[in-house]
Amino acid sequence: MIDPLWQLTLTLFLSLLFTTTAWHKWHNIHHTATVVAKYRLVPVAWCYVTAYVVAGSEALAVIFLWILPVWGAVLVIGLLIGYALAIQINLHRGRINMDCGCGGVPIHLTPLLLVRNILLAVFASLLLLTTIPRVLTWIDVIIGVMAAATLLVLYYAGEQLLSNRSQYLIKT
């Protein structure tokens, strides 16, 4: 069982995270299609369709997290595992000098991205647990919002560290 405060915190965190990544992909769908092409997992003719499906799935996951939480969590987990598989396939191919396409700062493929995606999938899987029956108080909501904001800041700090690492490795 999971406390409703944790459920609120994780739902808000994942919603904010997937809102920003979906917006990034939709905002520059051409770049997203280019990244899809670089992964070499779908035929080139399908790259734009795949880019739209990925961006749309992320946006849908955000909506589902609030309306149909179980389906939202399952969609988030599926997306994260799918991204991890795509990254692993390209790491296995030795293709590390390419942008992961995660949104935001450019990050080259690294096993650390696999760890990040698996951790995020574990966080999302907590939303599949039954919620303890208790009413959230206004202080719970404040704590949940602040905790989600903290998680998001930590996530983006980690993203920046991974980006800095990528830039450093390019220069050496």
N, C-alpha and C positions, 0 to 999 in steps of 0.2 A: 504494500500500500504506500501511497505517496501523499504527503501533506499538500493541501491546496495551495499553500504559499510556494512550494517548489514547482507545482504545476503552473502557476501563474508566471513565476520567474522564467522557467524554461520556455514556456509558450511565447512570452514576450521577447525573450532573447532570440529564439529561432525565427520568430516573425520578423523582427528587425533585421536580422542577418540575411534572411532570404528575400526580404523586401529590397535591401540594398543590392544584393547580387542580381536579382531579377531586373531591377531598374538598370543596372549597369549593362546587362546583356541586351535588354530591349533598346536602351538608349543608343547603343552602337551595334546593331545586329550584324552589320557587315564585319566588324572585328570578331564578333562571336562566331560567325560562319567561317571566318578565316582560321580561328583557333580550332574549330571542329575539324576542318580540313587537315590541319597539321597533326592531329591525333591519328589520322589515317585508319579510322575504324568504320567509316561509312563511305560509300562512293561519293566522289566530288559533287555529283549532281544532287545529292541529298543533303549537302552541308547546310544550305539555308533552311530547308525544312527542319532539319535536326536542331538548328539554332533556335528556331521559333518554338519547337516542341520543348526544348530544355528551358528556355526563358518562360514560356507559358506554364510549364510544370512547376517552376519555382514560384511564380505568382499564384498559381492555384494552391500550392502547399500552404502559402501564407493565409489564404482565405479559409482553407480547410482546417488549419490549426485552431481557428476561432469558432467555426461553425460545426465542423465534424472533426473533433480533436483526434480521434483514433485514426481516421483516414489521413488527416494532415500529418500525423506522426509517421504513419506507414509510408506516405509519399516522401517525406523528408529523409527517412531512413533509406528508402530505395534510391533516391537521388544521390545521397552521400556514398552509398555502396557502389552505385554505378560510376560515380566520379572516381572513387578509389580504384575500381577495376580498370578504368581507362588509363589512369595514371600508372598503375602497376604494369599494364601491358606495354606502355611506352617506355617505362624504366627498364623493363626486361629487354626491349629492343635497343636499349642504349640511347634513347632519344631524350636527353636531359636538357638540352639547350633550346627549350621552347616554353612559352608562357603557359601556365596551367589553365588560364582562362577563368579563374575563380571570381574575377571581378575586382576592381580597384587596382592596387599596385601590381606591376608585373612580377611574377614569381616563377622561376624555372622549376621543372619537375624535380622532386626530391622525395626520398622515403618519408621525410617529415610530414609531407602533405598527406600521406597515407595514414599516419598516426593521427593527424588533426581530424581527418574525415571520420576515422573510426571512433575517436572520442566524441565528436559531434553526433554520430549515429547512436552512441551509447546514451548521450544526453537525451536525444529524441526518443529512445526506447523507454526512458523513464516515464514518458507521457502515456505509455500503454498500460501502466499500472493503475489499479483501482485507486481512486482518491478517498482519503479519509473523510468521513462525513463531518465537516465542521464549516462554519460560516467564516469567511474572511472578514476581518475588521479593517477599518480605514488605515490603521498602522501597518497591517499585513500588506495592503495594497502599496503603501509608500515603500515599505521594505522590498517588496517584489519588484517594483519599478527600479529602485536604486540598485538592487542586486542584478537585474537584467542589464542595466546600463553599465555596471561594473564588468560583467561578463563580456559585453560588447566591446568595451574599451580594451580589456585584456586580449580579446580575439584580434582586434585590429593592431594592437601592439605586437602580437605574435606575427601577424601578416607582414608588418613593417620589418621585423627582424628577419623573416624569411626573404623578403625582397632585398634587404641590405646584403644578406648572405649571397643571394643570386648575383647581385651587382659586383660584389667583391670577387666571386669566383670567375666572373667574366673578365675582370681586369688582370687576374693572375694567370 
